[in-house]
């Protein structure tokens, strides 16, 4: 059976990676811990590992409703603890009265240290408090090297995972029917705008799928994708329910309030 036909061509490398992790766990009887994965990668991983083999997968990102999570792929008899996911939480100490720091600045500063996006998880911001989850193996490196964000000098404080701030990220579920799973059709259906307008947004580089700008109208969306349209907020494709009698696709999407 050709596994690849169920996924996108550009996901092939990740699929090969997952299959090699699975082989490693099966042959060594040892668990394998991944970097932080985005929702689409988590979906692919769960599909490939399956639920009834000798290998299972568990996901954790620091808090129960994390978006980005590390996966522990392991023999089915193991029961992991949270510590085994090797996640630290840092809080940013900065002169809150004089500067404001936003999500893209935190992300940009971390990336500018030469880190892969997979080494850190969600960035939490609430009432001026800013925290982010990080892989234990690079925590010391971050502490030494992250000294400023934007124009603000900062310090990092270690915080227990239980002290993570709760962000008011609410997702409103909605059912939509669309004629295809193309990006322009989905953007148009979810945000109630014309196809022409959604195509214009795509051309202008205003649409991201899983944090990557996509400029191809006919890009096929899939379950687990996170879509963001500048000015319209973020949407998750929670599930693709199949086709209606009129041969349209029924989709359950979560729209960020």
HELIX and SHEET records of a PDB file:
HELIX    1   1 UNK A    3  UNK A    6  5                                   4    
HELIX    2   2 UNK A    9  UNK A   11  5                                   3    
HELIX    3   3 UNK A   12  UNK A   28  1                                  17    
HELIX    4   4 UNK A   39  UNK A   49  1                                  11    
HELIX    5   5 UNK A   82  UNK A   85  5                                   4    
HELIX    6   6 UNK A  103  UNK A  111  1                                   9    
HELIX    7   7 UNK A  117  UNK A  119  5                                   3    
HELIX    8   8 UNK A  136  UNK A  138  5                                   3    
HELIX    9   9 UNK A  139  UNK A  145  1                                   7    
HELIX   10  10 UNK A  161  UNK A  163  5                                   3    
HELIX   11  11 UNK A  183  UNK A  191  1                                   9    
HELIX   12  12 UNK A  195  UNK A  203  1                                   9    
SHEET    1   A 3 UNK A  32  UNK A  37  0                                        
SHEET    2   A 3 UNK A  69  UNK A  75 -1                                        
SHEET    3   A 3 UNK A  55  UNK A  60 -1                                        
SHEET    1   B 5 UNK A 120  UNK A 126  0                                        
SHEET    2   B 5 UNK A 129  UNK A 135 -1                                        
SHEET    3   B 5 UNK A  87  UNK A  94 -1                                        
SHEET    4   B 5 UNK A 152  UNK A 159 -1                                        
SHEET    5   B 5 UNK A 148  UNK A 149 -1                                        
SHEET    1   C 6 UNK A 171  UNK A 178  0                                        
SHEET    2   C 6 UNK A 249  UNK A 256 -1                                        
SHEET    3   C 6 UNK A 233  UNK A 243 -1                                        
SHEET    4   C 6 UNK A 226  UNK A 229 -1                                        
SHEET    5   C 6 UNK A 207  UNK A 209 -1                                        
SHEET    6   C 6 UNK A 212  UNK A 213 -1                                        
END                                                                             
